[in-house]
Amino acid sequence: MAATTGYQTRMFAEAAERAGVELVLATDRCHVLEDPWGDHALAIKFDDPVLDYAGRLDGIIAVGDKPAFVAARLAANRGLRFHSPDAVAASGNKFLARERFRGAGLLVPEFYRIPVSEHPTGARLYPCVLKPLGLSASRGVIRANNNKEFGAAFRRIRALLEREELNDAIQVERFIAGREFALEGVMDGGTLEAIALFDKPDPLDGPFFEETIYVTPSREAESIQAAIFETAERAVQALGLSDGPIHAEMRVNSGGVWMLEVASRPIGGLCAKAIPGLEEFLLRRAAGEAVPTPMLNGSSGVMMIPIPREGVYVETLGVENAAGVPGITEVIITAKQGHKIVPLPEGASYLGFIFARADTPAEAEQALRSAHRELQFEILGALPVL
């Protein structure tokens, strides 16, 4: 189940072919035109999902947050193992997730929500972070340190939600200092199994929270890694997630492990390439096969190439030099020539991805940074459309 037939969908299709799995793709697309993209996908209306497929289905996988909720509803109707609709809905709503984390006794910052129709002049606490309830990948997440910054951030997020046609609330919560991590895992009958723990070595202190580098395995002490897994395990149980992939993000400081969110889907975009064999593993697990988790030899890393400024993308120079940096396995530029690109907090994509393999996490991180320094981006200013 996917919203579009993008890179991650094609990666699952290629993995299915390698594994000998027959894959049925369903996306939110026009149901009138007959196979307009030539991918033989089933058309599903996400607001009223009905799966028009009479064949046998052994499992279901979702790529993306909204597809995960649709998949949960279809799985419940078809008797397939997957997270429940209630659990997926809670994981995709920052306020509901915070409430369930608090109810489970997890560390939770002070938080409250404000309807977008209001015009608040300030927050109850500083420094704070403002977040749309339903957007993912740090979209619309802005830190504010005073009333002036708070007002500007609230108006900016409200404008984003209006463009997205979302009549949503904005969550305000106390900023959590600390180091950030991401845990990739899979649920099997309510039990969490870790696949990879990623360090995020760049500081994410705001005002925006654009993720750049993921490196695994983690360089943290085993005691901290154990605490991260234990907290993630309590978080997925609090949400009610039971069967299928999860992607959890958390911060660690002297107070302990603070869950940021748990998504009921695998790691997004092309980042899954940092875990070789992930798609095939998830497909086989979804179909009920007892296959072991992917094993990584050495260290792996990925850089989500940030967008330096808004404009019209022209080209990227230095790709061959970047690809030639020792340890770099692949450089993929996903931005399309002539398309407008927008950085966070409004943007929803990256310029591309850089992948590295090395003996140690430090070497993988250094390779990613060295490769990025070889790239030059030509971006033209875009005229505003009124």
Summary of the structure (lengths in Angstrom):
residues: 386
radius of gyration: 20.7
end to end distance: 36.2
largest distance: 58.1
contacts: 1248
relative contact order: 0.13
helix: 29%
strand: 26%
